[in-house]
């Protein structure tokens, strides 16, 4: 008796599973309503990755120590590449550093090769040389030609 009105254990288990699935779907739906997806389009060096990085810094509490450590070789490489680009552009436009010491800095930087890998270090002399060249009055003369040569936005 009562077979028509009662549920078997299997039906009870299925109902619990269904309710669990419904709960997960509802939570996912709530999460997705809060989520914002952005499609960034643009040419190279137009700032797409910069926007993503800024979003991470602002909304996800920045970078971990490991992430920062892993960016070091890229930062070092970019520093050297930008310094070399400035020096080569100065040569292209026949602009000499006005400080004699900076001529030696320019030669040093043109020959310098940045280390690669996460353990990369940069010579302190590189930083001093880059800073000295950047502060040389000849840099201002070079910047009058800034539309005629490529320099990464991050160089400034």
C-alpha positions in Angstrom: 0.0 0.0 0.0 1.0 3.5 -0.5 3.3 2.6 -3.3 1.8 5.3 -5.5 2.5 8.0 -2.9 5.9 7.1 -1.5 9.3 7.7 -3.1 12.1 5.2 -3.3 15.6 6.0 -1.9 16.8 6.4 -5.5 14.2 9.2 -6.2 15.2 11.0 -3.0 18.9 10.9 -4.0 18.0 12.1 -7.4 16.0 15.0 -6.0 18.9 16.0 -3.7 21.3 15.9 -6.6 18.9 18.0 -8.7 18.6 20.5 -5.9 22.4 20.7 -5.5 22.8 21.2 -9.3 20.1 23.9 -9.2 22.0 25.7 -6.3 25.3 25.6 -8.2 23.6 27.0 -11.4 22.0 29.8 -9.4 25.4 30.7 -7.8 27.0 30.7 -11.2 24.3 32.8 -12.6 24.7 35.4 -9.8 28.5 35.4 -10.3 28.2 35.8 -14.1 25.8 38.8 -13.6 28.6 40.5 -11.7 31.3 39.6 -14.1 32.3 42.0 -16.9 34.0 40.9 -20.0 36.0 43.3 -22.1 37.4 42.8 -25.6 40.4 45.0 -26.1 41.4 45.7 -29.7 44.3 47.8 -30.9 47.6 47.8 -32.7 50.9 46.9 -31.1 52.1 49.2 -28.3 48.7 50.8 -28.1 48.2 49.9 -24.4 46.1 46.8 -24.4 48.2 44.9 -22.0 48.7 48.0 -19.9 44.9 48.2 -19.3 44.8 44.6 -18.2 47.8 45.1 -15.9 46.1 48.2 -14.4 42.9 46.3 -13.9 44.8 43.7 -12.0 46.6 46.3 -9.8 43.4 48.1 -9.0 40.9 45.3 -8.6 43.0 42.2 -7.7 45.4 43.7 -5.1 48.3 43.9 -7.5 51.1 41.4 -8.3 52.5 38.8 -6.0 56.2 38.8 -5.2 56.7 35.9 -7.6 55.0 37.7 -10.4 57.1 40.9 -9.8 60.3 38.7 -9.6 59.4 37.1 -13.0 58.9 40.5 -14.6 62.5 41.7 -13.8 64.2 40.2 -16.9 61.6 41.9 -19.1 62.0 45.3 -17.4 65.8 45.0 -17.6 65.6 44.0 -21.3 63.3 47.0 -22.0 65.6 49.4 -20.2 68.6 48.3 -22.3 66.6 48.3 -25.5 65.2 51.8 -24.9 68.7 53.1 -24.0 70.1 51.6 -27.1 67.3 53.1 -29.2 68.0 56.6 -27.8 71.7 56.2 -28.5 71.2 54.9 -32.0 68.7 57.7 -32.7 71.2 60.3 -31.4 73.8 58.8 -33.8 71.3 58.8 -36.7 70.6 62.5 -36.2 74.2 63.5 -35.5 73.5 64.5 -31.9 76.4 64.1 -29.5 76.0 63.9 -25.8 77.0 67.3 -24.4 78.6 65.8 -21.3 81.9 64.1 -22.3 81.3 61.3 -19.7 78.1 60.4 -21.4 79.9 59.5 -24.6 81.6 56.7 -22.6 78.2 55.8 -21.1 76.7 55.5 -24.6 79.5 53.2 -25.8 79.1 51.1 -22.6 75.3 50.7 -23.1 75.6 49.9 -26.8 77.9 46.9 -25.9 75.9 45.8 -22.8 73.9 42.6 -23.0 71.1 42.1 -20.4 71.0 38.8 -18.6 67.9 36.7 -19.2 66.0 34.4 -16.9 64.3 35.0 -13.5 67.7 35.3 -11.7 68.8 38.2 -14.0 70.6 41.0 -12.4 71.5 44.4 -13.9 74.8 46.1 -13.3 74.4 49.3 -11.2 76.6 51.0 -13.7 73.8 50.5 -16.3 71.3 52.5 -14.2 73.8 55.3 -13.7 74.7 55.4 -17.4 71.0 55.4 -18.5 70.1 58.2 -16.0 73.1 60.3 -17.0 72.2 60.0 -20.7 68.6 60.8 -20.0 69.6 63.9 -18.1 72.0 65.0 -20.9 70.7 68.2 -22.6 71.3 66.4 -26.0 68.2 64.3 -25.1 66.0 67.3 -25.5 67.5 67.9 -29.0 66.8 64.3 -29.9 63.1 64.5 -28.7 62.6 67.2 -31.4 62.9 64.2 -33.8 60.7 61.8 -31.7 58.3 61.1 -34.5 61.2 60.0 -36.7 62.3 57.0 -34.6 60.7 54.3 -32.4 60.9 54.5 -28.7 58.7 52.4 -26.4 56.1 54.4 -24.4 57.5 53.0 -21.2 60.9 54.6 -21.9 59.7 58.0 -20.6 
